Amino acid sequence: MDEQQKTKLDEMIEELKQKRDELKVQVHLAKAEAGDLWQETEDKWQHLRKQLDKIENGAGDSAKDVGAAAMLAAEEIKKGYGRLRQFIKDI
């Protein structure tokens, strides 16, 4: 390997090190963000499950109100799963 090739290889190695370090940080941040999205959606899921239990055990107007709230919560969870799926897809 001549000096010019060695210099070019050294430059390439430095560039690869920099890209590796940048990607390592991005992966760490993405992992944290995905975890946050998951936890937010999981909390909504747990809340929905409690609402569904109230519907099963309740009757009358309060059950209707809880049912409407449960529908809204289910839509939020669906959107949350969609955001998480898109986030993972974009990585």
KAKA-V186058 format. One record per residue. RES is the residue in one letter. SS is DSSP state (helix for helix, strand for strand, loop for the rest). D_LAST is the distance of its C-alpha to the last C-alpha in whole Angstrom. Layout:
res: <RES,RES>
ss: <SS,SS>
d_last: <D_LAST,D_LAST>
This chain:
res: <M,D,E,Q,Q,K,T,K,L,D,E,M,I,E,E,L,K,Q,K,R,D,E,L,K,V,Q,V,H,L,A,K,A,E,A,G,D,L,W,Q,E,T,E,D,K,W,Q,H,L,R,K,Q,L,D,K,I,E,N,G,A,G,D,S,A,K,D,V,G,A,A,A,M,L,A,A,E,E,I,K,K,G,Y,G,R,L,R,Q,F,I,K,D,I>
ss: <loop,loop,helix,helix,helix,helix,helix,helix,helix,helix,helix,helix,helix,helix,helix,helix,helix,helix,helix,helix,helix,helix,helix,helix,helix,helix,helix,helix,helix,helix,helix,helix,helix,helix,helix,helix,helix,helix,helix,helix,helix,helix,helix,helix,helix,helix,helix,helix,helix,helix,helix,helix,helix,helix,helix,helix,helix,loop,loop,helix,helix,helix,helix,helix,helix,helix,helix,helix,helix,helix,helix,helix,helix,helix,helix,helix,helix,helix,helix,helix,helix,helix,helix,helix,helix,helix,helix,helix,helix,helix,loop>
d_last: <38,39,39,37,34,34,33,31,29,29,27,25,24,24,21,19,20,19,16,15,16,14,11,13,13,10,9,12,11,8,10,13,11,10,14,16,14,15,19,19,19,21,24,24,25,27,29,29,31,33,34,34,37,39,39,40,43,44,46,47,45,43,42,41,39,37,36,35,33,32,31,29,27,26,25,23,21,20,18,17,16,14,12,11,10,9,6,5,6,4,0>
